[in-house]
Amino acid sequence: MSKKDKFLAAFPHHFFLDMEDLSALQHYLNRIGHLGPDEEIKYTEKPGEGNMNYVVRVGTNQRHFILKQSRPWVEKYPQIAAPVERSQVEATFLEKIQGVDELENSCPKLLWSDPQNYILAIEDLGRSSDFTHIYAKHEKISSDDLESATIFLRRLHKLPLSTFPENREMRKLNHEHIFRFPFLRENGLDLDATQKGLASVAAPFKVNEKLKSEISKYGEIYLAPGRALIHGDFYPGSWLNTNEGIKIIDPEFAFHGPPEFDVAVMIAHMMLAKQGKRPVKKIWKLYQPPANFDTALFSAFAGIEIMRRLIGIAQLPLELSIADKINLMAKATEWIEKKNLAGEL
C-alpha cells in the first residue's frame, strides 16, 4: 500500500500533500483561500531531509513558502506510528514566541495552519542545510551560531508558562526511543549493520539492570509536567544554517517539561560531534543555569541522550570509531550514575 493509500484509508476526506501533484495542490490552496486570484504554482521541491514530517517548498509566480504535513507515521521511518496532530503543536509553538525578538527572529514565521488536514505553512528561509555536518571530522560549529542557539534556549526557558498542548503522544513516542527501546535486550535492531562491532558495545548496557532502572526513573521525569516550555528536540538536525545565521526549526516535540532536557541534549550532541570542551563550556556559561536548575537531572539526561543515539534507532552520521563509542558510553554511564557532568563544565 502506498503512503497516499495508507493516509486516505485512515483519513478519507482529507487532503494528501504530494509535491508531484501540482494540480491537486493548486486546487487545495485555492479552496482554502491561501493563493491570490492570479497566483499560480510554478514548482515544488524537497527543501531538505525531514525526519518526522512531509515537507515541500512551493514556488508560485509571486512568492515561495514551505508546507509541512504531519502523518500518522514518522516520515523517515514509516513503520513507526506517530501522532498526526503534531503539526498543530508546532503551529502553537510558533504562535507563542511571536513578539519575543530573541525567539521570533530565530525561527521561521508561521504563515497559516490547516488543522483539519494536519498542514501548516511557514516562511521559507531559503536553500539551506541543517547542522548535521558538524558530526563529520574537522567540521566545527561557529562561535556565533553556538551563541545564538544557546541564547535562544535560555530565552525560551524563561517564557512565562501559558496554555500549551500537553503533547502527550509525542512525548510517549520520544520516551520509547530515548529511555526504553535502545536498552531492550532484543529489540530487533541490527546495530552491526550500522557499524561492525556496535552490537557487542551495546550488549553490556542492555543487561545492566541497575543502569536501566536509573534510566527508567528519568524517563518518568521526562513524561511528568515540567516548569518551562521546552523545544524537545534541540539538536543539530533542528538548526538551520541560513544566510541570516542559525534558525531553529521543528518544535513538534515541544511541551511544558524540564529545561534540563533541552540543555542536556544540546551538550550531548556537541560531544557526539567531537566539538571539544570549549563549545560545551561556552553553552554552559551562556545559558546561565538558574538556581532551580537540577544539575543531576541534566547530567543523567545528557548521558542517556548519548547512549540512545549510539545504540538506538535514531542514528546520526557520526564519524566515530568503535573505541570512540566505547569511551562515550562509559562517560555517559558515569553521568547517569554519578550525576557529575556539571562539575566537569
C-alpha positions in Angstrom: 0.0 0.0 0.0 1.4 3.4 -0.9 1.7 6.2 1.6 -1.2 8.0 0.0 -3.4 5.0 0.1 -2.5 4.4 3.7 -3.2 8.0 4.7 -6.5 8.2 2.8 -7.6 4.9 4.3 -7.3 6.5 7.7 -8.5 10.0 6.7 -10.7 9.5 3.6 -11.9 13.1 3.5 -8.5 14.8 4.0 -6.0 16.3 1.5 -2.8 14.3 1.0 0.1 16.6 0.2 2.1 15.4 -2.7 4.8 17.6 -4.3 4.4 15.7 -7.6 0.7 16.6 -8.0 0.8 20.4 -8.7 -2.8 20.4 -10.0 -4.2 19.0 -6.7 -2.0 21.3 -4.7 -3.2 24.4 -6.7 -6.8 23.3 -6.1 -6.3 22.7 -2.4 -4.6 26.1 -1.8 -7.3 27.9 -3.8 -10.1 26.1 -2.0 -8.8 27.1 1.5 -8.1 30.7 0.3 -4.3 30.8 0.6 -3.5 31.7 -3.0 -4.2 35.0 -4.6 -6.6 35.3 -7.5 -3.8 35.4 -10.1 -1.3 33.2 -8.2 -0.1 30.0 -9.8 2.2 27.3 -8.6 5.3 27.2 -10.7 7.3 24.5 -9.0 7.6 22.3 -5.9 10.8 20.7 -4.5 12.1 18.9 -1.4 13.8 21.5 0.8 15.9 19.0 2.8 15.9 15.7 4.6 13.0 15.7 7.1 12.6 13.1 9.8 9.1 13.5 11.2 7.0 15.2 8.5 6.5 15.5 4.8 7.9 18.9 3.8 7.6 20.7 0.5 8.9 24.0 -0.9 6.3 25.7 -3.0 7.2 28.4 -5.6 4.5 30.5 -7.2 4.6 33.3 -9.7 4.6 35.7 -6.7 6.4 34.1 -3.8 7.7 30.9 -2.2 6.9 29.2 1.1 7.2 25.8 3.0 4.3 23.4 3.5 4.5 20.7 6.2 2.1 17.8 6.7 2.2 15.5 9.7 1.0 12.0 9.0 0.3 9.1 11.4 3.8 7.8 11.0 7.4 9.1 11.1 8.2 10.1 7.5 11.7 8.8 7.6 10.7 5.6 9.4 7.1 4.9 8.2 7.0 1.7 10.2 6.9 3.8 13.4 3.5 5.2 14.2 3.3 8.9 15.3 0.6 11.3 16.4 -0.8 13.1 13.4 -1.8 16.2 15.4 1.9 17.2 15.9 1.7 19.9 13.2 -0.6 21.9 15.5 2.0 21.7 18.3 4.5 23.3 16.0 2.0 25.9 15.0 1.2 26.7 18.6 4.9 27.0 19.5 5.5 29.5 16.6 2.5 31.5 17.8 3.7 31.5 21.4 7.1 33.0 20.5 5.7 35.9 18.4 6.7 39.2 19.8 9.7 37.9 21.6 12.6 39.1 19.5 15.3 36.6 20.6 12.8 33.8 19.8 10.7 35.0 16.9 13.6 36.2 14.9 15.3 32.8 15.3 12.5 30.7 13.8 10.6 30.7 10.6 7.4 32.6 10.8 4.1 30.8 10.8 2.0 31.9 7.8 -1.1 29.8 8.4 -2.2 26.4 9.6 -4.9 23.9 8.5 -5.6 21.7 11.5 -8.2 19.6 9.6 -5.6 18.4 7.1 -2.6 18.5 9.5 -0.8 21.0 7.3 0.9 24.3 8.2 2.7 26.9 6.1 5.8 28.6 7.3 8.3 31.1 6.0 10.9 29.8 3.5 14.3 30.5 4.9 16.0 29.8 1.6 18.1 27.0 0.4 19.9 26.0 3.5 21.1 22.9 5.3 20.9 21.8 8.9 23.9 21.5 11.2 24.4 17.7 11.0 27.6 18.3 9.0 29.3 19.0 12.4 29.3 15.3 13.1 31.9 14.9 10.4 35.6 15.1 11.2 37.1 18.6 11.3 33.7 20.3 11.0 33.1 22.8 13.7 30.1 25.0 14.6 31.0 28.7 14.7 31.1 30.6 17.9 28.4 32.9 16.7 26.0 30.1 15.8 26.6 28.4 19.1 25.9 31.6 21.0 22.7 32.3 19.1 21.4 28.8 19.7 22.2 28.9 23.4 20.6 32.4 23.9 17.5 31.1 22.1 17.3 28.2 24.6 17.9 30.5 27.6 15.2 32.9 26.5 12.7 30.1 25.7 13.0 28.6 29.1 12.3 32.0 30.7 8.9 32.4 28.9 6.0 32.6 31.4 4.0 29.4 31.3 0.7 29.7 29.5 -1.7 27.3 27.7 0.1 24.8 25.5 -0.7 21.4 24.2 0.2 18.6 26.6 1.7 16.8 23.6 1.4 13.6 25.5 1.5 11.2 22.5 4.7 12.8 21.0 6.3 12.6 24.4 5.4 8.9 24.7 6.9 8.4 21.2 10.1 10.2 22.3 10.1 8.4 25.6 10.1 5.0 23.9 13.1 5.7 21.7 15.1 7.6 24.3 14.5 5.7 27.6 13.3 2.2 26.6 13.9 0.8 23.1 17.7 1.2 22.9 18.1 -0.8 26.2 15.9 -3.8 25.4 17.9 -7.0 25.2 16.1 -8.0 22.0 14.7 -5.0 20.1 15.2 -6.3 16.5 17.7 -3.5 15.7 20.8 -4.8 13.9 23.5 -2.5 15.2 26.3 -4.3 13.4 24.6 -3.1 10.1 25.3 0.4 11.3 28.9 -0.3 12.3 30.6 -3.7 12.7 31.1 -4.4 16.4 28.5 -2.0 17.7 26.2 -4.8 18.9 28.9 -6.0 21.3 29.4 -2.5 22.5 25.7 -2.2 23.4 25.3 -5.7 24.9 26.7 -4.9 28.5 24.3 -1.9 28.8 21.3 -3.9 27.9 21.9 -6.3 30.8 22.9 -3.7 33.3 19.6 -3.7 35.3 20.8 -1.1 37.8 21.6 1.3 35.0 18.3 0.6 33.2 16.4 1.2 36.4 18.0 4.6 36.6 17.2 5.4 33.0 13.6 4.4 33.5 13.4 6.7 36.5 14.5 9.6 34.4 12.1 8.6 31.7 9.2 9.1 34.2 10.5 12.6 35.0 10.5 13.4 31.2 6.9 12.3 31.0 5.8 14.4 34.0 4.7 18.0 33.8 7.5 20.5 33.8 8.2 24.1 34.7 9.3 25.5 31.3 8.3 25.5 27.6 11.0 23.3 26.0 11.8 22.7 22.4 12.0 18.9 23.0 14.5 18.0 20.2 17.2 20.6 20.4 20.0 19.0 18.4 21.9 20.0 15.2 19.2 18.5 12.9 16.8 21.1 14.3 19.1 24.0 13.5 19.2 25.6 10.0 22.3 27.2 8.6 20.9 30.2 6.7 22.3 33.4 5.2 20.8 35.2 8.2 22.5 32.9 10.7 21.2 29.9 12.7 17.5 29.3 12.7 15.6 26.9 15.0 13.1 24.6 13.4 10.9 21.5 14.1 9.4 22.2 17.5 6.8 19.5 17.2 8.1 17.8 20.3 7.6 20.9 22.4 5.8 20.8 25.8 5.9 22.1 29.3 8.8 20.0 30.6 12.2 20.0 32.3 14.5 22.7 30.9 17.4 20.4 31.8 16.4 18.1 29.0 17.0 20.7 26.2 20.3 21.8 27.6 21.4 18.2 28.1 20.5 17.2 24.5 22.4 20.2 23.1 25.6 19.5 25.1 25.3 15.8 24.4 25.4 16.4 20.7 28.4 18.7 21.0 30.2 15.7 22.5 28.9 13.2 19.9 30.1 15.6 17.2 33.6 15.9 18.9 33.4 19.6 19.1 35.8 19.8 22.0 35.5 21.2 25.5 35.4 24.9 24.6 31.9 24.8 22.9 30.5 22.8 25.8 31.8 25.2 28.4 30.5 28.1 26.3 27.0 26.7 26.2 27.0 26.3 30.0 28.3 29.8 30.6 25.9 31.5 28.2 22.9 29.5 29.3 23.4 30.7 32.9 21.6 27.9 34.7 19.1 29.4 37.3 19.2 28.4 40.9 16.5 25.8 40.5 18.3 24.1 37.6 18.8 20.4 38.6 22.4 19.5 37.6 21.9 15.8 38.5 18.9 15.6 36.1 20.9 17.5 33.5 23.8 15.1 33.8 21.6 12.0 33.5 19.7 13.3 30.5 22.9 14.1 28.7 24.2 10.6 29.3 21.0 9.0 28.2 20.9 11.0 25.0 24.4 10.0 24.1 23.6 6.3 24.7 20.4 6.3 22.8 22.0 8.0 19.8 24.8 5.4 19.8 22.7 2.2 20.2 19.1 3.3 19.3 17.2 3.6 16.1 17.8 7.4 15.6 21.3 7.0 14.3 23.4 10.1 13.3 26.1 10.5 10.6 28.8 10.1 13.1 32.4 9.5 12.2 33.4 7.7 15.4 35.4 4.5 15.8 34.2 1.7 18.0 36.8 2.8 20.5 35.3 6.3 20.5 31.8 4.9 21.1 33.0 2.7 23.9 34.6 5.7 25.6 31.5 7.8 25.1 29.2 5.1 26.5 31.5 4.8 29.6 31.3 8.5 30.2 27.6 8.5 29.6 27.1 5.8 32.2 29.1 7.8 34.7 27.0 10.8 34.1 23.8 8.8 34.6 25.0 7.0 37.8 27.2 9.7 39.4 25.3 12.9 38.1 28.7 14.7 37.8 28.7 16.2 34.3 28.1 19.8 35.6 31.2 19.5 37.7 33.2 18.9 34.5 31.9 22.2 33.0 
